[in-house]
Amino acid sequence: MLIDTFGRVATDLRVSLTDRCNLRCTYCMPEEGLQWLAKPDLLTDDEIVRLITIAVRDLGIDEVRFTGGEPLLRPGLTGIVERVAALDPRPQMSLTTNGIGLQRTAAALRDAGLDRVNVSLDTLRPEVFQAMTRRKRHEDVLRGLEAARDAGLTPVKVNTVLMPGLNDDEAPDLLAWAIAHDYELRFIEQMPLDAQHGWKRDGMITAGDILTSLRTRFTLTPEGQEERGSAPAERWIVDGGPHRVGVIASVTRPFCRACDRTRLTADGQVRTCLFATEETDLRTALRSDAPDEEIARIWQTAMWGKKAGSGLDDPSFLQPERPMSAIGG
Ligand SMILES: C[S@@+](CC[C@H](N)C(=O)[O-])C[C@H]1O[C@@H](n2cnc3c(N)ncnc32)[C@H](O)[C@@H]1O
């Protein structure tokens, strides 16, 4: 079991498969100049599957989410999914992706055992997409989303970050579009995890702003607290149902008390939180032929260092050295 000193038990593992991405979202990565992880430092497919096996078989992980960087850029993704799906017990498996290339791979990923996808999309306007991601790939994302839904990787969730002056007027349009396409929309507050360290609290669009904007067009009724559980998104029933909209208020209403996550970076470091400033190395043990029990023990010990909260509210808050793309969002 992966229990921390506050009694929280991690059952949800986020695995970053690469720090590379084919977009350059302004709130995440600089246009150029970001140093990539060195190839020899990246875990191999076999090493990733071994760590996930230990996590699922010995440490109580029952949900695995692949992320990055952009996980679809990892050539071995389908094979990794297939091998994880064969584990006993079989964990729930999902993918957080920008959707580019999903049009070609959604069916194969489902056949390999993937259960669900979250696709990130911030705007319905191609020119705003280009301004926010510095790439002309809007249409590819829309096609990827449709392919995921058609392949049955459902519920397809759409993750949206609103940025002032760029797409902050789009919340109601995005919700109407998501409902029409049977996607579940979730807004994520912008967090201080960009490589450029450009985040400013007084510049960010808050959950409160998002709800005010949505309520200009929709009636929102809060879903019961018990339905949230450890899920980061607070959800609202839209116009009486059945559709829902979520808001992940990581900054203004953090959900740390119910956190059930542990993270693995693409170079084999355990992180107990997105905002952790310390990591625990598993790669060295992996590569020095440590037995599974030893690796499980290192992972368990790492969890004892998990802090009560993200520390965002503390004036002495320090942004982690690694940007979101290298942690695995
Ligand atoms: C880092 S990406 C990695 C997975 C994949 N490339 C994708 O686009 O979903 C995961 C999620 O983190 C979000 N994200 C990145 N930087 C963020 C930030 N500074 N604040 C809030 N969310 C952020 C992205 O919008 C995306 O939804």
The ligand as an SDF file (V2000), in Angstrom:
LIG
                    3D

 27 29  0  0  0  0  0  0  0  0999 V2000
    0.8300   18.7430  -19.5190 C   0  0  0  0  0  0  0  0  0  0  0  0
   -0.4610   18.1010  -20.5380 S   0  0  0  0  0  0  0  0  0  0  0  0
    0.1900   16.4950  -20.8970 C   0  0  0  0  0  0  0  0  0  0  0  0
   -0.7040   15.6000  -21.6860 C   0  0  0  0  0  0  0  0  0  0  0  0
   -1.0440   16.0100  -23.0980 C   0  0  0  0  0  0  0  0  0  0  0  0
    0.0320   16.5400  -23.8610 N   0  0  0  0  0  0  0  0  0  0  0  0
   -2.2270   16.9460  -23.1120 C   0  0  0  0  0  0  0  0  0  0  0  0
   -2.1710   17.9680  -23.8030 O   0  0  0  0  0  0  0  0  0  0  0  0
   -3.2150   16.6330  -22.4620 O   0  0  0  0  0  0  0  0  0  0  0  0
   -1.7740   17.6940  -19.4150 C   0  0  0  0  0  0  0  0  0  0  0  0
   -2.7400   18.7900  -19.1050 C   0  0  0  0  0  0  0  0  0  0  0  0
   -2.0680   19.7790  -18.3820 O   0  0  0  0  0  0  0  0  0  0  0  0
   -2.6010   21.0270  -18.7450 C   0  0  0  0  0  0  0  0  0  0  0  0
   -1.6480   22.0590  -18.3750 N   0  0  0  0  0  0  0  0  0  0  0  0
   -0.4190   22.2840  -18.8310 C   0  0  0  0  0  0  0  0  0  0  0  0
    0.1460   23.3380  -18.2040 N   0  0  0  0  0  0  0  0  0  0  0  0
   -0.7540   23.7820  -17.3250 C   0  0  0  0  0  0  0  0  0  0  0  0
   -0.7800   24.8370  -16.3740 C   0  0  0  0  0  0  0  0  0  0  0  0
    0.2500   25.6560  -16.2240 N   0  0  0  0  0  0  0  0  0  0  0  0
   -1.8870   24.9800  -15.6210 N   0  0  0  0  0  0  0  0  0  0  0  0
   -2.9460   24.1640  -15.7720 C   0  0  0  0  0  0  0  0  0  0  0  0
   -2.9820   23.1480  -16.6460 N   0  0  0  0  0  0  0  0  0  0  0  0
   -1.9130   22.9720  -17.4250 C   0  0  0  0  0  0  0  0  0  0  0  0
   -2.8200   20.8910  -20.2310 C   0  0  0  0  0  0  0  0  0  0  0  0
   -3.7280   21.8420  -20.7090 O   0  0  0  0  0  0  0  0  0  0  0  0
   -3.3590   19.4860  -20.3160 C   0  0  0  0  0  0  0  0  0  0  0  0
   -4.7420   19.4840  -20.1810 O   0  0  0  0  0  0  0  0  0  0  0  0
  1  2  1  0
  2  3  1  0
  2 10  1  0
  3  4  1  0
  4  5  1  0
  5  6  1  0
  5  7  1  0
  7  8  2  0
  7  9  1  0
 10 11  1  0
 11 12  1  0
 11 26  1  0
 12 13  1  0
 13 14  1  0
 13 24  1  0
 14 15  1  0
 14 23  1  0
 15 16  2  0
 16 17  1  0
 17 18  1  0
 17 23  2  0
 18 19  1  0
 18 20  2  0
 20 21  1  0
 21 22  2  0
 22 23  1  0
 24 25  1  0
 24 26  1  0
 26 27  1  0
M  CHG  2   2   1   9  -1
M  END
$$$$
